[in-house]
Amino acid sequence: MKIARLETFVLGDGPEIDPDKGGVEPLACIRIHTDNDLTGLSEVFRVPPGVVQATVGGPATHFGKLLIGEELKHPERLWQRMWDTFLHTNRRGWEIMILGALDVALWDLYGKQLGRPVWELLGGVQRGPFQTPVGEKTVVTPYCTIVSDVWGGEPMFQQQVARAEKLAELGYRAFKLEPMMSSRADVVELARRFRRSLGGKPTLMIDVGYLFHDVPTAARVCRELEPFDIFFFETPFPVDSPIPYADLASRTSIPLAMGEHGVSRWEFLDMMERGRVSVVQPYMTTCGGLTEAKRIVELARMRGAMVCPGNWSTQILGAATVHLAAYSPITPFIEFAPAEVYESTLRRELHSAGFPVKDGIIEIPSAPGIGYEVPAEILDRFRM
């Protein structure tokens, strides 16, 4: 089976949308076509669509000249071919993020070629029993990321808690609140309001979106959050240096998390080694693909860290995330952007086309490849 053609298309709710309201900004997607008519799909989160369109296409494009005509014997062979070619570029940024999207599409193709789901080809289900609720078969558990239309104060408290309440009624079990651009007191108050309303059973994460610049302030916030049983505290500081993370990790019992924009296993290794980060959050395309995400799992496993993959995007990316979680023995949760509480029509329809969430869990997929296809009617209505 040889790669015959690379296709790029762009989906979105429109050119001017508000991502805080859950809208899908213009999003490049990649489809790899083979000479036996199989296709592999992926999205390219956080890379400008124009960059993807300029570099992924015919045999003269940046990635086309590396992949078109190549035989798909194993995705890792083509991953290495691309990586080696980038020896004299920066091996970071958009180049590796697009490599990661192509890698996900290659795994999709590889699974279809062999008639097996990707998680089996990654190594099979290796999840420990602590990751599956008692009495249930092995599953993947999403946590819902809750954002609000406004930040800080009573409007934020009310909207984020109300969205969590609605999702809990639908069966979701874990939630990440986001008191971004808020005061220290508001961060703690939001957690308090959540526990007052939903009780102690749901898992609660807090993401402050790089809010702090000094360790003492972040440490005080963590001390005040500890009574609310916080599963992890995400990105308290800018990620340019992991050193403040290491200092904060020595002052709190709450695990620290980062990695949503991490590119390559080497950045994640730095987070864990110098930053003492114990929850890393690779996006399946941004980090360099499923090939690289599997390596990140192994690096985290030997250091006693967890991998809770990020996904503030669509369920195209979410489908690949489920396969990594099915493989990983250190992934109790994956991030999930719940379409039920946001305004985006495209987000809802891509959600409906994805793996169903029933009683707050996702069953391990059985279809060959990744198992996600974008319905033609979605392409017709939302192509940009």
N, C-alpha and C positions, 0 to 999 in steps of 0.2 A: 504494500500500500504506500503510494507516494503522495506527497503534498502537491496539489495541482494549482491551488489558488488561495489567496488571502483576501477576505472581504471585511470591510469596516462599515458600520452604520451607527447612527447616533439616535438615541431615544431621549425624551425629556418631556416634562410637563409644559415647557415653554422657555423662551429665552430669558424672561425676567420672573424668577420665582423666589420664594423665601424658604430656604432650607430649614429654618427653625420651625416652619409650619409643616415640615415633612415633605416638601416638594422635591421632586427629582430634577436636579440641574442637568443640563445637556451632558449625556453620558455616552461615551464611545463604547461600542461593543465590537468584538472580533469573532469572525467565523472562519474556521479553516476548512477548506474543501479538499477532498482527496480524489484520486483517479478512479476510485470505485464508488463514488457518490456518497460516502460517509462525510459527515460534518462534525466539527467540534466547536463549542461556544464558550465565550467568556465575556465579561465586562472589564473595562479599564477605569477603575475608580481614581479620581483626583488627578488624571492627566488631561490637559486641555484636548478636546476632541480634534482640533486642527492638527495637533502634534501627532496623534494616532493616525489620522487620515494621511498625513504626509509621509509617514514612515512604515505603515503597514499596508501593502497593496501589491502591485505588480512586481516582476522580477528585478526592476531597477530600484525599488525602494529599499530603505535601510534594512528592514527585516525580510522583505521578499527575497532579496538576493541570498539570504542565509537559509531560508526554509523551502522555497519553491523548488520542486524536483527532488527533495530529500525523502528517503524512505523512512517510514515510522516503524523502527524496530523496538524502541523504548523511549519514552519521553525524556528520560535523564540524559540520553545520548545527545538529543537536540538541545536540551538545556545547556549542556556543557559546551556544545559547539557555539552557541550564542555567547555564553559567558566568556569563553576563551577569546572570541573575536573582540570583546570589549576590554581587553587587557590595557589598551592605551587610551581608553576613555575613563570616566570616573567610576564606573560600576555602581552607581547610585542614581537617585533621581528617576526621571521619566523613563530612561533607557531600560532599567531593571524592572520598573513597574510594568512596562509593556511586555518585556520578556516574561514576567510573571503571568500576565494575562494569556499570552501565547502558550505558556506551559500548562495552564489550567485547561485550555482548549485541546492541547495535545493529549492530556490525560483523558479528557472526554472521548476523544477519538480512539485512544488506545483501549479503553474499556469497551467501546462499541465494537471494535475490531475483534476483541476476544470474547465478547458476549458476557462481560462481568462488570459489576459495579466497581467504581474506582477504589472505594475503601478496601475491598478485597485485594486489589493489586498493590495498594500501599503496604499491606501486611496483615490485613484482616482485623477484626474487632479485637482490641487489646485493652478495652476499658475495664477498670477494676470495679468490684461490686459496690464500692462506696459512691460511684458515680451514677448509679441507677437506683431510684427509689425502691425500697424493700417490696418484694412481691411482684415486681415488674420485669419484663425482659429488657435487654440492653437497649437503651434509647439515647437520644441527644436532647439536652434541656436548654432551651433558649432563655436568655434574660432580656427583658424589654428595656430598651433605652428610651427614657422619657425626657423630652425637651419641652420648652414652653415658648409661647409667642413673645413673652416679655420676661425680663430677668430681674430678680430681686424683689423682696417684699411680698406682701399679701397676694397680689395677682399670680406670682410664680408659685407660691405655696398651694393656692387653691387649684390652679390648673394642673400642676404636675401630680398632686395627690389625687385629683379627680380622674386623671387619665390612668393612674395606677389602679384605682378602685375599679374602673371599667374593665381593665385588662384582667384583674384578679377574678372578676365575675365570669370572664370568658375562660378561666382555667389556668392562666399563666401563673408561674410559681416564683419567678425571680425578676427583680426590677433594678435598673440603674437610674437614679435621679441625677439631674445635672444642674446644680445651682451655680451656673457660670455667671461671671460678671456680677457677683453678689458679695455682700459683706461676710466677714467671718461669722457673725451672729446668724445671718440668713442660712449659711451652709448647715449649721447645727439645727436650726429651727425646722428646716425642711425635713431632715431625718426624723426629728421628734414628731412632726405632724404625720409623717408616713407611718411610724410605729403606732401612734395613737389611733390612726384610722384602720390600719390593716393588721395590727398585732405583730406578734413575734415570729410567726411561722414563715412568711415569705422571705426569701433571700434578698438582701438589700446591698447594693453597691452605690458608691458616690463618686461622681466625676466632676471635678471643679475646673477642668479645661485650662491648665497652666495658670491658675489664678494667683499664686503666691511667688514671691521673689526672695523670701528669707525663711530659713528653717525654723526659728523660734515661733513665728506666727503659725506656720503649718503644724508644728508640734502641738501648740495649744488647741488648735482645731481638732486634731486627732484625739487628744485626751478627752475633749468634750463629746466626740463622736463614739468613743469606745463603748459606752453603755447601750448603744443602739444596735450592737452586733452587726458591724459593717464587714461584708465579705472582702471587699477591697476598696482602696482609696486611689482613684485614678488621676494621673497627671497633675499633681499639686504644683509642679514647677515646669518652666520651659524645658525642653528636652535637649537643648544644645550641650548640656553637660550632665552626666549622671551623678556627679559628686554630691549635690544637695539631697538626692534620693537616698544615697547611702547614709548620710547623716540623719535624715528623718527616720529611716528604717531602724536605726538604733534607739529611737526615742518613742516608738509606738508599737503596739501589738497588732495593729491593722496592716494587713499585707498591702504593699504599694504596687500599682499597676501602671504600665506604659507600653507603647509600641504601635499605636494606630498608624503612624506614618513611618515605621521602621522599615528600612530597605536592606535586605540581605541578612544572612545569619550573623554576620560580624557585628552589626549594630545591636542585635539582640544579645549576643555574647557580652558586649560592653555593658548593656543595661544590667545584666545579671552579675557580671564579675565586678565592675567598678561601682555600679549603682545599687547593688543588693536588692534589685527589684525581684519580687517573688511571684508576680503574675505578669506574663508577657502576652501581648495582644496583637499578633500579626494579622494583617489582612491577607487573604489568600493570593491576591494578585500583587499588592504593593510590596510584600516581603520578597517576591521573586518566584511566586508560584507554589503549587503543591509540592514540587520537588524540594524547594528550599524550606517550606513550612514543615515538612517531615524532619528535616535536619534540625530545625529550631526546636521541635518537640524532643529530639534526642539530646540536644544540648541542655534544655531545661530539665529534662528527666534526671540527668546525672548530677544536677545541681539542686535538686529538691524543689524546683519551681513548678508553677502551673502554667499552662497555655490556655488562655481563654480568648479565642480569636475574635478580632473586631469586625464589625460590619455595619457602619452607618451608611448603607447603600441599599441596593435592591436584593431580591431573593435570587437573582441570577448569581451574584456573588455568594449569597447565602447557601445555595445548593452545594457549591464547592466546599464551603465551610463545614457543612454537615458531614461530608466524607472525611475531612481531616479529623473532626471530632470523633467519628466512629472508629478511626484508627488509633487515636491518641489515648494512652492510659492516664494522662494527666490533664484532661480537659473536662471539668465538671459542667461548664457552661459555655455557650457561644452567644455573641451579641446578636440582637435581633431588632430591626426597626419595625415596630408593630403597625401595620397599615390601618388597623381598626381605629386608631385615635388621631390620624393625621388627615389633612385635606387632599392629599395627592391622589388623583384618580389612577395615574400610572402606577404608583406604588401599590395601590390596592389590587390592580389587575395582575401585576407581576407576582404579588403575594399569592393570589388565587391560583396562578399557574404553577406555583412551587410546591414544595413538600408540605402537606397539611400539618398544622399544629393541633393536636387533640389532647385535652386535659393538660395543657402546658408542656407537652413533649412532642418530639419528632421521631417517628420510627426510622430505623436504619433502612435506607433505600435499597431496592433490589434490581432496579432497571440497569441495563448496561451503561457504562460511562458515568457521567455526572447525573444524568436523568432529568435534565431541565431543558426544555425547548421553549422559545418565545413564540406564542401563538401568532399566526399571520395577522389576525385582526388588531393585535397590539402594535405590530409593525406598521400596519396601514394607518392607524390613528395617531401614533405618537412619534413616528420617524421625523427627524428634524434635518 
